[in-house]
Amino acid sequence: MKKILLLPLVVSSVALLSACSQEPAATTPTEQNNFDAVYNSITADKIAPPLKTLASDEFEGRLPTTAGEKKTLDFLVSEFKRLGLKPGNGDSYLQAVELMEITADPEMTMTIGDHTFDYKTDMVAGSKREQDQVTLTDSELVFVGYGINAPEYDWNDYEGLDVEGKTVVILVNDPGFENPQGGKFQGTTMTYYGRWSYKYEEASRQGAAGAIIVHETAPASYGWSVVANSWSGPQYGLVSPDKGASRVAVEGWLTLEAASRVFTDAGLDFEEEKAKAMQGPYSVSLDQSMSVTINNAYQASTSYNVLATLPGSETPDEHVIYTSHWDHLGKDDSLEGDQIYNGAHDNATGTAAALVMAEAFSKLTPAPKRSVSFLIVTAEEQGLLGSKFYADNPIIPLDKTVANINMDAMNVLGKTKDIAVIGMGKSDLEEELTMAADRQGRTVAQEDRPEAGYYYRSDHFSFAKVGVPALYAKGGSEPFDEETAKYRKRTSVIVTGCYHQVCDKFRDDWDLSGISQDTQLLMEVGYLVANKDSWPQWRETSEFQRK
């Protein structure tokens, strides 16, 4: 692998801290030299060993509640102890997360009107309820447009509706995606209201018995095969005090072809009804009913988040929290040949970066004014469950959590001239990000595909939902030089093709300078926030605000 030298430091830490603080930072030449040395200690050579360890076959793909988890937890705890970080949960580094695994029997059919739809071919369905069998019989279908109730956008598809006992049929994404000139929501940039998870949650709040989303590849940003494969097999959730009774009984998807048939049978044209739903809150009865029976196998299990803290030098009760997820998909004994989903890129990279960053923070003299904590969570791949559990059961009080900075699937494609912000414009954490990027001679840019809603697909989102300003940023799309561009073109094909596949392995020819570049940058963002007088805030246009 070609070694690429790090960019020289072009702005001192003193200047950066003075620029972003309401009063001059208490710095000396010695402190500045210490920060610069720590910053430069974050290198590709430091990141490679923990990355290689976490992605090794020995860790068996790091599936929660398996032997691979035990090895992962032991490794992470031993590393945080070695670095001198304090246990984040009393005298323990671990937070227990109670998971519920529910597997629906694939031998199911769904009947709507006179049509029977087949599992994975025409539809998928499941239930979050902890019951052996969940049945809906002749549940009336109601089309509720995008299924959104958003007062800040003056939009409520459920206004005046009583959907108790009924099944709602919902469009994917939000009204801005296919009508960006209509001034609805945020145009092609997906909001939280466009995510499938929100749609099931809102249908549950409205008292519906079932919720079915119509799949379309462009607004969903993925094909039907992703839905069919992701929704079949074991599905994880958090153990619920009410055993899932507050959720709709049935959650599912229909293919576009199957949904169009349902609308036709109702004497309606799907495209015409969707066009109406784009213009404003909309609902209409489909004059048909749905029946489906789901047989479940379910069992509870316990997994763990890891939390380690570097206490602050002045206000240790206030914390900047970095997140990454340690879990991946485990192994599949039914496969021939390679059976282990090593998860090197997703997300041994982010976890390794967190360890190297923790070591850097531990060497700062003095320590940042506020505490810096590292939360390495479980079950991200099962729906952000570890971070969701933490956000619902915070060890560090939310009113003492200053900000969250997330690291997931970091840049193995070499250094870039830009840094991509996922969910750009949501919080003023981007001010510190811009300062840190300037230090590296980089520009801050919006992610390539804001319409895909990636801001809602990683662990920072769990913090955003409870009001904590959360930043997710990583290497952009502009290669550092021509040689990096060639490497990037070659490697991106492999990385993309190996997403959630057994070929997501550590590769000796990976150029990890992009990870070290981004780790340096994100460390500085947290350092600036930890020393700044004021707390970061959400922008007024964001759908999130501090609770």
C-alpha positions as a printed NumPy array, in Angstrom:
array([[  0.   ,   0.   ,   0.   ],
       [  1.282,   3.418,  -0.908],
       [  1.814,   5.606,   2.138],
       [  0.431,   9.137,   1.731],
       [  1.843,  11.785,   4.035],
       [ -0.555,  13.741,   6.201],
       [ -1.182,  17.371,   5.319],
       [  0.869,  19.806,   7.415],
       [ -0.869,  21.7  ,  10.188],
       [ -1.852,  25.064,   8.768],
       [ -3.757,  26.542,  11.733],
       [ -2.742,  26.332,  15.375],
       [ -5.063,  24.859,  17.966],
       [ -4.849,  28.184,  19.817],
       [ -6.282,  30.051,  16.85 ],
       [ -9.023,  27.506,  16.358],
       [-10.087,  27.526,  19.983],
       [-10.012,  31.3  ,  20.175],
       [-12.126,  31.574,  17.011],
       [-14.902,  29.317,  18.273],
       [-14.995,  30.286,  21.967],
       [-16.633,  33.297,  23.499],
       [-13.438,  33.92 ,  25.45 ],
       [ -9.798,  33.032,  24.724],
       [ -8.907,  29.443,  25.513],
       [ -6.455,  28.905,  28.348],
       [ -3.579,  27.773,  26.158],
       [  0.206,  27.912,  26.304],
       [  2.839,  27.021,  23.706],
       [  3.369,  23.776,  25.607],
       [ -0.333,  22.889,  25.434],
       [ -0.423,  23.751,  21.752],
       [  2.583,  21.551,  21.029],
       [  0.955,  18.755,  23.017],
       [ -2.274,  19.021,  21.01 ],
       [ -0.404,  19.087,  17.707],
       [  1.652,  16.031,  18.676],
       [ -1.47 ,  14.125,  19.739],
       [ -3.27 ,  15.152,  16.541],
       [ -0.368,  13.867,  14.416],
       [ -0.202,  10.617,  16.381],
       [ -3.449,   9.51 ,  14.695],
       [ -2.016,   7.605,  11.735],
       [ -2.933,   4.776,   9.41 ],
       [ -0.342,   2.595,  11.142],
       [ -2.128,   3.116,  14.46 ],
       [ -5.566,   2.313,  13.016],
       [ -4.586,  -0.859,  11.145],
       [ -3.923,  -3.208,  14.127],
       [ -7.274,  -2.825,  15.963],
       [ -9.103,  -2.792,  12.627],
       [ -7.428,  -6.027,  11.595],
       [ -8.175,  -7.622,  14.992],
       [-11.853,  -6.702,  15.028],
       [-12.325,  -7.913,  11.445],
       [-10.469, -11.187,  11.971],
       [-12.109, -14.593,  11.61 ],
       [-11.473, -15.115,  15.335],
       [-14.226, -12.58 ,  16.097],
       [-16.723, -14.567,  13.965],
       [-18.432, -11.546,  12.403],
       [-19.321,  -9.919,  15.754],
       [-22.996, -10.909,  15.85 ],
       [-24.722,  -9.84 ,  19.085],
       [-25.233, -12.535,  21.764],
       [-22.683, -14.915,  20.21 ],
       [-19.145, -15.97 ,  21.107],
       [-18.041, -13.258,  18.682],
       [-19.631, -10.639,  20.934],
       [-17.791, -11.951,  23.99 ],
       [-14.461, -11.681,  22.191],
       [-15.315,  -8.193,  20.935],
       [-16.336,  -6.929,  24.373],
       [-13.239,  -8.387,  26.015],
       [-11.039,  -6.678,  23.436],
       [-12.737,  -3.283,  23.723],
       [-12.768,  -3.267,  27.533],
       [ -9.11 ,  -4.3  ,  27.712],
       [ -8.167,  -1.525,  25.281],
       [-10.047,   1.18 ,  27.188],
       [ -8.459,  -0.023,  30.441],
       [ -5.016,   0.06 ,  28.843],
       [ -5.625,   3.629,  27.681],
       [ -6.664,   4.723,  31.154],
       [-10.26 ,   5.663,  30.331],
       [-12.72 ,   5.257,  33.184],
       [-15.688,   2.854,  33.151],
       [-18.703,   4.804,  31.922],
       [-21.391,   2.881,  33.814],
       [-20.432,   3.075,  37.465],
       [-17.602,   0.585,  37.905],
       [-18.415,  -1.176,  34.621],
       [-17.658,  -0.458,  30.984],
       [-20.793,  -2.36 ,  29.928],
       [-24.48 ,  -1.509,  29.608],
       [-26.821,  -4.477,  29.214],
       [-29.214,  -4.229,  26.261],
       [-32.186,  -6.599,  26.33 ],
       [-32.981,  -7.774,  22.798],
       [-35.954,  -9.654,  21.415],
       [-35.42 , -11.851,  18.364],
       [-38.604, -12.542,  16.392],
       [-38.634, -14.808,  13.35 ],
       [-41.73 , -14.969,  11.169],
       [-42.549, -18.247,   9.46 ],
       [-42.047, -17.585,   5.733],
       [-44.983, -19.877,   4.954],
       [-47.459, -17.014,   4.914],
       [-49.743, -15.375,   2.394],
       [-51.554, -12.073,   2.378],
       [-55.045, -11.758,   0.918],
       [-56.369,  -8.4  ,  -0.254],
       [-59.769,  -8.454,  -1.916],
       [-59.736, -11.286,  -4.446],
       [-55.938, -11.467,  -4.699],
       [-53.457, -13.572,  -2.776],
       [-49.933, -12.165,  -2.538],
       [-46.858, -14.33 ,  -1.972],
       [-44.154, -13.777,   0.634],
       [-40.962, -12.101,  -0.689],
       [-42.32 , -12.138,  -4.245],
       [-45.189,  -9.67 ,  -3.786],
       [-44.977,  -8.698,  -0.138],
       [-43.176,  -9.104,   3.159],
       [-44.804,  -8.866,   6.571],
       [-43.832,  -9.249,  10.183],
       [-44.785,  -8.233,  13.677],
       [-43.   ,  -6.621,  16.623],
       [-45.453,  -8.237,  18.992],
       [-44.194, -11.003,  21.255],
       [-46.902, -13.48 ,  20.302],
       [-46.835, -16.962,  18.791],
       [-49.389, -15.918,  16.214],
       [-50.596, -12.534,  14.972],
       [-53.676, -12.433,  12.75 ],
       [-55.534,  -9.691,  10.964],
       [-58.854, -10.728,   9.457],
       [-60.699,  -8.51 ,   6.996],
       [-58.874,  -5.384,   8.151],
       [-60.166,  -2.408,   6.128],
       [-57.548,  -0.753,   3.896],
       [-57.102,   3.03 ,   3.882],
       [-54.582,   4.884,   1.744],
       [-53.041,   7.651,   3.883],
       [-50.652,   9.197,   1.368],
       [-47.226,   9.546,   2.954],
       [-48.535,   8.657,   6.401],
       [-47.062,  11.831,   7.924],
       [-48.16 ,  13.938,  10.876],
       [-45.737,  16.908,  10.923],
       [-47.12 ,  20.089,  12.525],
       [-44.022,  22.092,  11.602],
       [-44.79 ,  21.442,   7.934],
       [-48.525,  21.958,   8.442],
       [-49.086,  18.402,   7.249],
       [-51.252,  15.628,   8.704],
       [-52.354,  12.755,   6.489],
       [-54.358,  11.342,   9.399],
       [-56.4  ,  14.462,  10.108],
       [-60.059,  13.566,  10.671],
       [-59.389,   9.837,  10.219],
       [-60.236,   6.996,  12.563],
       [-57.939,   4.105,  11.612],
       [-58.601,   1.981,  14.695],
       [-58.54 ,  -1.668,  13.604],
       [-57.729,  -0.709,  10.005],
       [-54.629,  -1.205,   7.877],
       [-53.031,   1.912,   6.406],
       [-51.283,   1.849,   3.041],
       [-48.411,   4.337,   2.849],
       [-46.07 ,   5.829,   0.242],
       [-42.322,   5.64 ,   0.858],
       [-40.169,   8.788,   1.367],
       [-41.84 ,  12.202,   1.782],
       [-43.723,  14.623,  -0.519],
       [-40.619,  16.599,  -1.496],
       [-38.768,  13.787,  -3.26 ],
       [-40.715,  13.577,  -6.521],
       [-41.956,  17.158,  -6.4  ],
       [-38.869,  19.196,  -5.421],
       [-40.252,  22.375,  -6.974],
       [-43.455,  22.167,  -4.947],
       [-41.917,  23.659,  -1.803],
       [-42.845,  20.625,   0.288],
       [-40.635,  19.5  ,   3.185],
       [-36.958,  19.766,   2.097],
       [-37.222,  18.963,  -1.591],
       [-35.232,  15.926,  -2.65 ],
       [-33.447,  15.751,   0.718],
       [-35.23 ,  13.121,   2.77 ],
       [-36.513,  14.149,   6.188],
       [-37.151,  11.88 ,   9.129],
       [-40.784,  11.676,   7.992],
       [-39.67 ,   9.833,   4.875],
       [-38.121,   6.919,   6.73 ],
       [-40.036,   3.651,   6.839],
       [-39.438,   3.367,  10.593],
       [-41.248,   6.658,  11.224],
       [-44.236,   5.525,   9.154],
       [-44.773,   2.409,  11.285],
       [-44.319,   4.422,  14.469],
       [-46.88 ,   7.028,  13.406],
       [-49.367,   4.384,  12.278],
       [-48.989,   2.817,  15.724],
       [-49.62 ,   6.158,  17.417],
       [-52.75 ,   6.563,  15.301],
       [-54.096,   3.215,  16.527],
       [-53.935,   1.333,  13.21 ],
       [-53.951,  -2.455,  13.251],
       [-51.588,  -2.776,  10.297],
       [-49.271,  -0.62 ,   8.188],
       [-48.141,  -1.498,   4.676],
       [-45.592,   0.591,   2.73 ],
       [-45.604,   0.622,  -1.066],
       [-42.079,  -0.026,  -2.309],
       [-40.662,   2.042,  -5.149],
       [-36.953,   1.826,  -5.889],
       [-36.162,   5.501,  -6.519],
       [-37.817,   7.068,  -3.454],
       [-36.745,   4.159,  -1.248],
       [-33.171,   4.374,  -2.629],
       [-32.908,   0.575,  -2.769],
       [-34.473,  -2.261,  -4.733],
       [-37.098,  -4.779,  -3.701],
       [-34.428,  -7.425,  -3.039],
       [-33.089,  -5.321,  -0.161],
       [-36.552,  -5.222,   1.414],
       [-37.198,  -8.92 ,   0.854],
       [-33.819, -10.006,   2.257],
       [-33.737,  -7.553,   5.165],
       [-37.254,  -8.387,   6.342],
       [-36.955, -12.156,   6.152],
       [-35.257, -14.287,   8.776],
       [-34.668, -13.245,  12.398],
       [-35.666,  -9.655,  13.208],
       [-34.338,  -7.985,  16.319],
       [-36.006,  -5.412,  18.513],
       [-35.723,  -4.21 ,  22.079],
       [-37.605,  -6.041,  24.798],
       [-40.797,  -4.066,  25.305],
       [-42.622,  -3.744,  28.656],
       [-45.946,  -4.164,  26.833],
       [-44.63 ,  -7.01 ,  24.66 ],
       [-45.098,  -4.893,  21.528],
       [-48.785,  -4.203,  22.119],
       [-48.326,  -0.5  ,  21.384],
       [-47.121,  -1.305,  17.86 ],
       [-49.349,  -2.05 ,  14.912],
       [-49.972,  -5.793,  14.802],
       [-48.619,  -6.183,  11.254],
       [-45.859,  -4.206,   9.551],
       [-45.072,  -4.893,   5.928],
       [-44.327,  -3.877,   2.361],
       [-45.995,  -4.402,  -1.021],
       [-44.215,  -4.307,  -4.336],
       [-45.291,  -1.508,  -6.657],
       [-46.93 ,  -4.068,  -8.968],
       [-48.947,  -5.615,  -6.141],
       [-49.999,  -2.207,  -4.797],
       [-51.052,  -1.026,  -8.254],
       [-53.308,  -4.084,  -8.523],
       [-54.937,  -3.209,  -5.177],
       [-55.598,   0.353,  -6.327],
       [-57.004,  -0.839,  -9.642],
       [-59.399,  -3.179,  -7.85 ],
       [-60.555,  -0.151,  -5.846],
       [-61.309,   1.71 ,  -9.093],
       [-58.318,   3.998,  -8.567],
       [-55.124,   4.692, -10.463],
       [-52.05 ,   4.436,  -8.226],
       [-50.071,   7.173,  -9.989],
       [-53.011,   9.582,  -9.878],
       [-53.542,   8.948,  -6.171],
       [-49.848,   9.409,  -5.473],
       [-49.898,  12.719,  -7.355],
       [-52.741,  13.92 ,  -5.106],
       [-50.792,  12.834,  -2.027],
       [-47.817,  14.968,  -3.109],
       [-49.862,  18.141,  -3.147],
       [-51.124,  18.064,   0.422],
       [-52.42 ,  15.799,   3.222],
       [-54.509,  13.095,   1.595],
       [-56.385,   9.89 ,   2.367],
       [-58.941,   7.685,   0.645],
       [-60.594,   4.341,   1.391],
       [-59.476,   1.461,  -0.818],
       [-62.794,  -0.354,  -0.37 ],
       [-61.06 ,  -3.651,   0.312],
       [-59.848,  -5.584,   3.311],
       [-56.656,  -7.483,   4.122],
       [-56.164, -10.79 ,   5.91 ],
       [-52.826, -12.263,   6.982],
       [-51.579, -14.641,   9.668],
       [-48.009, -14.465,  10.957],
       [-46.607, -17.327,  13.019],
       [-43.66 , -16.215,  15.155],
       [-40.8  , -17.816,  16.986],
       [-39.266, -15.438,  19.499],
       [-36.691, -15.363,  22.265],
       [-35.069, -12.768,  24.496],
       [-31.322, -12.329,  24.807],
       [-28.839,  -9.865,  26.283],
       [-26.164,  -7.918,  24.438],
       [-23.991,  -5.021,  25.592],
       [-22.987,  -1.472,  24.797],
       [-19.504,  -0.354,  25.857],
       [-19.004,   3.08 ,  27.482],
       [-15.652,   4.582,  28.484],
       [-14.939,   8.128,  29.666],
       [-12.036,  10.551,  29.816],
       [-13.092,  12.941,  32.631],
       [-13.083,  16.628,  31.832],
       [-10.675,  18.98 ,  33.585],
       [-13.281,  21.656,  34.511],
       [-16.867,  20.446,  33.969],
       [-16.612,  16.642,  34.046],
       [-20.396,  16.197,  34.355],
       [-20.842,  17.531,  30.789],
       [-19.958,  15.087,  27.999],
       [-19.21 ,  14.983,  24.308],
       [-20.093,  11.44 ,  23.218],
       [-18.503,   9.673,  20.256],
       [-20.376,   6.656,  18.894],
       [-19.567,   3.727,  16.661],
       [-21.097,   0.256,  16.471],
       [-19.084,  -2.876,  17.115],
       [-21.565,  -5.413,  15.701],
       [-21.922,  -7.003,  12.28 ],
       [-23.768, -10.003,  10.816],
       [-21.916, -12.969,  12.298],
       [-21.571, -16.125,  10.257],
       [-23.805, -18.346,   8.133],
       [-23.068, -22.072,   8.451],
       [-25.236, -22.804,   5.41 ],
       [-22.793, -21.055,   3.054],
       [-20.195, -23.017,   1.131],
       [-16.641, -21.767,   1.525],
       [-16.329, -18.51 ,   3.456],
       [-19.086, -18.299,   6.079],
       [-17.992, -15.255,   8.118],
       [-19.32 , -11.73 ,   7.614],
       [-16.188, -10.048,   8.974],
       [-17.542,  -6.497,   8.714],
       [-14.166,  -4.834,   8.221],
       [-15.499,  -1.682,   6.596],
       [-18.837,  -1.831,   8.417],
       [-17.911,  -1.155,  11.13 ],
       [-14.526,  -2.338,  12.347],
       [-13.231,   0.892,  10.779],
       [-15.284,   3.169,  13.016],
       [-14.579,   1.113,  16.138],
       [-10.836,   1.05 ,  15.455],
       [-10.911,   4.8  ,  14.847],
       [-12.668,   5.297,  18.194],
       [ -9.916,   3.377,  20.01 ],
       [ -7.143,   5.363,  18.339],
       [ -8.981,   8.611,  19.026],
       [ -9.464,   7.62 ,  22.671],
       [ -5.738,   7.076,  22.982],
       [ -5.086,  10.516,  21.501],
       [ -7.509,  12.219,  23.903],
       [ -5.923,  10.391,  26.846],
       [ -2.562,  12.038,  26.072],
       [ -3.849,  15.614,  26.068],
       [ -2.43 ,  17.85 ,  28.789],
       [ -4.584,  19.267,  30.237],
       [ -7.625,  17.147,  29.395],
       [-10.5  ,  18.953,  27.614],
       [-12.72 ,  21.044,  29.898],
       [-15.684,  18.7  ,  29.378],
       [-15.571,  14.923,  29.544],
       [-15.182,  12.945,  26.347],
       [-16.929,   9.571,  26.269],
       [-16.844,   6.72 ,  23.781],
       [-20.039,   4.707,  23.344],
       [-19.472,   1.591,  21.241],
       [-22.925,   0.152,  20.685],
       [-24.449,  -3.189,  19.813],
       [-27.133,  -4.197,  17.3  ],
       [-26.841,  -1.287,  14.877],
       [-27.341,  -3.719,  12.026],
       [-30.644,  -4.817,  13.562],
       [-32.078,  -1.283,  13.512],
       [-29.875,   0.994,  15.67 ],
       [-31.022,  -0.957,  18.727],
       [-28.012,  -0.429,  20.973],
       [-27.995,   3.331,  20.509],
       [-31.795,   3.469,  20.768],
       [-31.659,   1.618,  24.069],
       [-28.976,   3.984,  25.331],
       [-30.944,   7.07 ,  24.245],
       [-34.021,   5.719,  26.06 ],
       [-31.933,   4.71 ,  29.1  ],
       [-29.037,   7.182,  29.133],
       [-26.209,   6.613,  31.584],
       [-25.033,  10.191,  31.089],
       [-28.109,  12.424,  31.505],
       [-29.296,  13.891,  28.224],
       [-29.229,  17.389,  29.723],
       [-25.516,  16.854,  30.359],
       [-24.836,  15.439,  26.879],
       [-23.433,  18.322,  24.855],
       [-23.172,  16.617,  21.464],
       [-22.812,  13.318,  19.656],
       [-20.277,  12.582,  16.902],
       [-20.707,   9.307,  15.016],
       [-18.21 ,   7.117,  13.143],
       [-19.561,   4.418,  10.844],
       [-18.086,   2.705,   7.769],
       [-15.18 ,   5.097,   7.486],
       [-13.234,   6.061,   4.388],
       [-10.981,   3.275,   3.06 ],
       [-10.7  ,   4.976,  -0.351],
       [ -7.81 ,   7.303,   0.457],
       [ -7.573,  10.949,   1.447],
       [-10.045,  13.464,   0.068],
       [-10.071,  17.209,  -0.468],
       [-13.57 ,  17.442,   0.999],
       [-15.497,  16.133,   3.988],
       [-19.069,  15.019,   3.37 ],
       [-21.746,  15.946,   5.896],
       [-24.601,  13.482,   6.072],
       [-27.682,  15.54 ,   6.86 ],
       [-26.041,  18.869,   6.119],
       [-27.552,  21.956,   7.711],
       [-29.118,  20.298,  10.758],
       [-26.941,  21.689,  13.56 ],
       [-24.254,  24.259,  14.228],
       [-21.756,  21.468,  14.926],
       [-20.879,  22.147,  11.303],
       [-19.139,  25.33 ,  12.489],
       [-16.554,  23.292,  14.407],
       [-16.397,  20.829,  11.515],
       [-15.563,  23.659,   9.113],
       [-12.789,  24.916,  11.396],
       [-11.296,  21.441,  11.668],
       [-11.584,  20.966,   7.897],
       [ -9.825,  24.291,   7.29 ],
       [ -6.942,  23.003,   9.368],
       [ -6.54 ,  20.176,   6.841],
       [ -7.083,  22.394,   3.817],
       [-10.395,  20.639,   3.084],
       [-13.845,  21.888,   2.142],
       [-17.141,  20.884,   3.75 ],
       [-19.639,  19.443,   1.273],
       [-23.069,  17.869,   1.28 ],
       [-23.299,  14.11 ,   0.917],
       [-23.759,  12.757,  -2.608],
       [-27.308,  11.423,  -2.134],
       [-29.261,  13.367,   0.496],
       [-32.466,  11.88 ,  -0.902],
       [-31.446,   8.459,   0.451],
       [-31.853,   9.622,   4.056],
       [-28.557,   8.269,   5.365],
       [-28.762,  10.631,   8.343],
       [-31.509,   8.374,   9.694],
       [-29.583,   5.12 ,   9.236],
       [-26.793,   5.21 ,  11.808],
       [-26.44 ,   5.555,  15.555],
       [-26.277,   9.352,  15.795],
       [-29.967,   9.346,  14.793],
       [-30.895,   7.844,  18.157],
       [-29.357,  10.891,  19.836],
       [-31.017,  13.283,  17.401],
       [-34.444,  11.834,  18.194],
       [-34.032,  12.721,  21.872],
       [-32.768,  16.224,  21.093],
       [-28.97 ,  15.911,  21.287],
       [-27.219,  17.672,  18.354],
       [-25.543,  14.892,  16.39 ],
       [-22.933,  15.026,  13.625],
       [-22.231,  12.361,  11.003],
       [-19.475,  13.27 ,   8.567],
       [-16.835,  11.316,   6.677],
       [-14.494,  11.396,   3.684],
       [-15.948,  13.114,   0.641],
       [-15.823,  12.313,  -3.044],
       [-12.915,  14.451,  -4.291],
       [ -9.65 ,  12.425,  -4.23 ],
       [ -6.556,  14.042,  -2.759],
       [ -4.468,  13.493,  -5.909],
       [ -4.445,  11.579,  -9.195],
       [ -2.897,   8.434,  -7.73 ],
       [ -5.576,   8.36 ,  -5.015],
       [ -8.234,   8.803,  -7.691],
       [ -6.999,   5.674,  -9.476],
       [ -6.897,   3.707,  -6.23 ],
       [-10.355,   5.002,  -5.29 ],
       [-11.883,   3.931,  -8.599],
       [-10.382,   0.478,  -8.234],
       [-11.295,  -0.06 ,  -4.591],
       [-14.762,   1.489,  -4.482],
       [-16.089,  -1.291,  -6.725],
       [-14.941,  -3.866,  -4.184],
       [-16.178,  -1.942,  -1.15 ],
       [-19.603,  -1.325,  -2.686],
       [-19.986,  -4.92 ,  -3.811],
       [-18.948,  -6.272,  -0.42 ],
       [-21.49 ,  -4.313,   1.631],
       [-23.058,  -6.844,   4.037],
       [-21.296,  -9.675,   2.233],
       [-18.647, -12.159,   3.381],
       [-16.056, -10.321,   1.281],
       [-16.12 ,  -7.278,   3.61 ],
       [-12.679,  -8.233,   4.933],
       [ -9.589,  -6.347,   6.008],
       [ -7.288,  -5.928,   3.016],
       [ -3.578,  -5.269,   3.312],
       [ -3.697,  -3.022,   0.256],
       [ -6.286,  -0.683,   1.772],
       [ -5.143,   2.928,   1.962],
       [ -6.13 ,   3.886,   5.504],
       [ -4.908,   7.479,   5.242],
       [ -8.498,   8.564,   4.614],
       [ -9.557,   7.073,   7.954],
       [ -6.675,   8.735,   9.798],
       [ -7.481,  12.049,   8.09 ],
       [-11.137,  11.871,   9.167],
       [-10.271,  10.619,  12.663],
       [ -7.975,  13.602,  13.185],
       [-10.707,  15.927,  11.955],
       [-13.473,  14.451,  14.118],
       [-11.192,  14.43 ,  17.146],
       [-10.648,  18.141,  16.678],
       [-14.381,  18.769,  16.323],
       [-14.973,  17.087,  19.685],
       [-12.026,  18.925,  21.23 ],
       [-13.403,  22.276,  20.126],
       [-16.893,  21.45 ,  21.406],
       [-15.509,  20.149,  24.698],
       [-13.72 ,  23.455,  25.313],
       [-16.279,  25.907,  23.947],
       [-18.333,  28.001,  26.38 ],
       [-21.659,  27.515,  24.586],
       [-23.407,  24.286,  23.64 ],
       [-24.154,  23.376,  20.004],
       [-27.753,  23.805,  18.895],
       [-30.042,  22.485,  16.188],
       [-30.761,  24.8  ,  13.286],
       [-34.308,  26.17 ,  13.135],
       [-34.929,  24.225,   9.897],
       [-34.062,  20.916,  11.547],
       [-36.832,  18.503,  12.53 ],
       [-34.986,  17.992,  15.838],
       [-34.712,  20.325,  18.822],
       [-33.445,  19.875,  22.349],
       [-36.124,  18.36 ,  24.557]])
